[in-house]
Amino acid sequence: MSEKNDDIPLADDDDTDTIISGGKTPRAAQPLPKEEPPEDPEEKARLITQVLELQNTLDDLSQRVDSVKEESLKLSSENQVLGQYIQNLMTSSAIFQSSQPSRQKQ
């Protein structure tokens, strides 16, 4: 049985360099050839407007995320204070204290 286990290749037995690069030496990145479509001023203006709108939307969303995070931290802090307050009330109240069973009068 140990002979069968010896024949199984392990991940550490392989060269990771040949796995990652496929056994070839990696080449330096080459820039893609520039294929510029004919410029359409209206299309370019539309794209610029769209990009600006998207940037504004992103800014608005980022500000909203920040305000929601602040509100969440504030509410979490308030919850801790209220939890401690409730715990203190329960500790000081006789209703929530464990009591020994009272004997019933006959």
PyMOL commands that set and color helices and strands:
alter all, ss='L'
color gray80, all
select helices_A, chain A and resi 2-7+11-13+16-21+41-92
alter helices_A, ss='H'
color red, helices_A
deselect
rebuild
show_as cartoon
